[in-house]
Amino acid sequence: MNLSRRDTLFLGAGAALAAVLPMPAMADAVADAIAAFTGGVTPSEGGVTVDAPEIAENGNTVPIGVEAEGAESIMLLATGNPTPAVATFTFGPLAARQAGATRIRLAKTQDVIAVAKMPDGSFKQASATVKVTIGGCGG
């Protein structure tokens, strides 16, 4: 099969577009992780604070903090990573504060989502976008 210059350009442009568009499989993985954590309950916005840098020079180690007053647990997800679920912080009745901090790897610019389980069975959610200049997941 002989490809014309035009065919080659279209194939290259299509491949480049496919590489930058969010993959439905990753979106499904994030939705599935949230549904598993919430038992299918849709989280409401607000009530959770995500402390993340706006720009991460290196995606290998990005500091992330989360807080949700009164929460029983907080799940942290990175929407663009091959495995979105990053951490789950669980708080006992004697916890002075319902907050956690960690360093995570981010493959590329993406949203970091925190979902908090509240004592009344409701769920709250917040997110922050982190722009990554050098990816940390091998890509």
C-alpha positions as CSV (number, residue, x, y, z in Angstrom):
1,M,0.0,0.0,0.0
2,N,1.4,3.4,-1.0
3,L,0.6,6.3,1.2
4,S,0.4,9.8,-0.4
5,R,1.9,12.7,1.5
6,R,-1.7,13.8,2.3
7,D,-2.5,10.4,3.8
8,T,0.6,10.4,5.9
9,L,-0.3,13.9,7.2
10,F,-3.8,12.8,8.1
11,L,-2.6,9.7,9.9
12,G,0.0,11.7,11.8
13,A,-2.5,14.3,12.8
14,G,-5.0,11.6,13.9
15,A,-2.3,9.9,16.0
16,A,-1.3,13.2,17.6
17,L,-5.0,14.1,18.4
18,A,-5.6,10.6,19.9
19,A,-2.5,11.0,22.1
20,V,-3.8,14.3,23.7
21,L,-7.4,13.5,24.0
22,P,-8.5,12.0,27.4
23,M,-9.0,8.3,27.1
24,P,-12.5,7.0,27.9
25,A,-11.0,4.1,29.7
26,M,-9.3,6.5,32.2
27,A,-12.5,8.4,32.7
28,D,-14.3,5.1,33.3
29,A,-11.7,4.1,35.8
30,V,-12.1,7.4,37.7
31,A,-15.9,7.1,37.7
32,D,-15.7,3.4,38.8
33,A,-13.3,4.2,41.6
34,I,-15.6,7.0,42.9
35,A,-18.7,4.8,42.6
36,A,-17.0,2.0,44.5
37,F,-16.0,4.5,47.3
38,T,-19.4,6.1,47.5
39,G,-21.6,3.1,46.9
40,G,-23.0,4.8,43.8
41,V,-24.0,8.0,45.7
42,T,-23.2,11.2,43.7
43,P,-20.9,13.4,45.7
44,S,-21.8,17.1,46.1
45,E,-19.3,19.8,45.4
46,G,-17.6,21.7,48.2
47,G,-16.8,20.9,51.8
48,V,-13.4,19.5,50.8
49,T,-10.1,21.4,50.3
50,V,-7.5,20.1,47.9
51,D,-4.1,21.8,48.4
52,A,-2.0,21.2,45.2
53,P,0.5,23.3,43.3
54,E,-0.8,25.0,40.1
55,I,2.3,23.9,38.3
56,A,4.5,20.9,39.0
57,E,8.0,21.2,37.5
58,N,8.4,17.4,37.9
59,G,5.6,14.9,38.0
60,N,7.6,12.4,40.0
61,T,6.9,14.0,43.3
62,V,3.9,16.4,43.6
63,P,2.9,17.4,47.1
64,I,-0.9,17.1,47.7
65,G,-2.9,17.9,50.8
66,V,-6.6,17.2,51.5
67,E,-8.9,18.3,54.3
68,A,-12.6,17.8,55.0
69,E,-13.9,18.8,58.4
70,G,-15.8,16.0,60.1
71,A,-15.0,13.4,57.3
72,E,-14.7,9.7,58.1
73,S,-12.4,9.1,55.1
74,I,-11.1,10.9,52.1
75,M,-10.1,9.2,48.8
76,L,-7.6,10.9,46.5
77,L,-7.6,10.3,42.7
78,A,-5.4,11.5,39.8
79,T,-7.6,11.5,36.7
80,G,-4.8,11.2,34.1
81,N,-2.7,8.4,35.7
82,P,-2.9,4.8,34.5
83,T,-4.2,3.9,38.0
84,P,-6.3,6.9,39.2
85,A,-6.7,5.8,42.9
86,V,-3.8,7.4,44.7
87,A,-4.6,7.2,48.5
88,T,-7.4,6.9,51.0
89,F,-7.1,8.6,54.4
90,T,-9.3,7.1,57.1
91,F,-9.9,9.0,60.4
92,G,-10.9,7.6,63.8
93,P,-13.0,9.3,66.4
94,L,-10.0,10.7,68.2
95,A,-8.5,12.4,65.1
96,A,-7.8,16.0,65.9
97,R,-8.2,17.0,62.2
98,Q,-9.6,15.2,59.1
99,A,-6.7,16.0,56.8
100,G,-3.9,14.2,55.0
101,A,-0.9,15.0,52.9
102,T,1.3,12.9,50.6
103,R,3.4,13.2,47.5
104,I,2.2,11.6,44.3
105,R,3.3,10.9,40.8
106,L,1.4,12.6,38.0
107,A,1.9,11.3,34.4
108,K,0.7,14.6,32.8
109,T,-1.4,17.7,33.4
110,Q,-4.6,16.6,35.1
111,D,-7.2,17.0,37.8
112,V,-6.6,15.7,41.3
113,I,-9.9,14.8,42.9
114,A,-10.7,14.3,46.6
115,V,-13.9,12.6,47.7
116,A,-14.8,12.7,51.4
117,K,-17.2,10.4,53.2
118,M,-19.2,12.3,55.8
119,P,-20.6,10.7,59.0
120,D,-24.2,11.1,57.8
121,G,-23.5,8.9,54.7
122,S,-23.2,11.8,52.3
123,F,-20.1,12.5,50.1
124,K,-18.4,15.7,49.2
125,Q,-16.0,16.3,46.4
126,A,-13.4,18.9,45.2
127,S,-10.7,19.0,42.6
128,A,-7.6,20.9,41.6
129,T,-5.8,21.0,38.2
130,V,-2.1,20.5,38.3
131,K,-0.1,21.4,35.2
132,V,2.9,19.0,34.9
133,T,5.9,20.1,32.8
134,I,7.8,16.7,33.1
135,G,5.6,13.6,33.5
136,G,6.3,11.2,36.4
137,C,4.8,7.9,35.2
138,G,7.2,7.0,32.5
139,G,5.5,9.1,29.8
